[in-house]
Amino acid sequence: MNEKIKTTKTLDKKSQELLTKIGKAIYKARTTQGLTLREVEQLTGVSFMTISNVEKAQADCYFIKLLKVTNALKIDLKDFL
């Protein structure tokens, strides 16, 4: 799967903080549910490397991919706004 990844170096502080919160929530939800990165990849169609990078706030992904991951893990993005 070939996905474009935008590094977080271009994000402002507020965006970086939000990305970090989201990444931590994704990691917590995934591990609480006992899912591996590969299993979330199967659920969402988003590569495990992208999910891993988002969990570590090292990269952001297209919004639709983020929605797929958060929906699969039952995370409401409204909680971060």
N, C-alpha and C positions, 0 to 999 in steps of 0.2 A: 504494500500500500504506500503510495507516494503522496505525502501530505506536506504542504507548506507550513512552516512554523515561524512565527514572528518572535524574535527574542524579546525578553522583557526589558532590555536596556533602553528601549524607546518609550517605555511607559512612565507616566508621572507617578509621584509617590502615592496618591490616593488610589490610582488604578492598580499599582503594585500591591498595595495593602488588600484591596478587594480580591485580586487574583490569589494572594496568599491565603486569605480566609476561605475562598472557594476550594483551593487545592487541599487545604487541611480537612475541610468538610467531606470532600470526595474520598480522600484517604481513609478518614474515620468511618464513613458509611461503607466503603468497600471492605475494609478489614473487619468491621463489626458484623457484616453479613457473610464473612468467611469466603469472600471472593478473591481470586487472583486477578492480576492485571489481564492475563489472557482470557479469563472468563468474562470480564467486563468488555474486553475487545469483541468477544463473540456476541454479547448482548447488544452492543452499540454500533459495531462496524467501525469504531474509532481505534486506531492502532494502539497497542499496549504502550509503545514508546511515547506517543502523544499524551496518553493518560498519565503515565509516569511523570513526564515533564510538567504537566499541569498540576499534579499533586505536589510537586516540589517547587511550584511557582517559578520554574525555569523557562517556561514558554506559555504563551496563550494560544488558543486554537480558534478556528472559526466559531462564531457564536452558535451555529446550529449543531456543531459537534459537542460543544459544551452542554447544550440543552439535552442532547441524546444521553450523555453520561449522567447528568444530574437527574434526568427523568428515570433512567434505569435504576439509579440508586435511591430514588424517592427523596431527592433533595429539592426543596422549593427555593428558587433563586431570590424570591421576595424577601427571604430571611436575611439576605446580605445588603439590602438597600436601606 
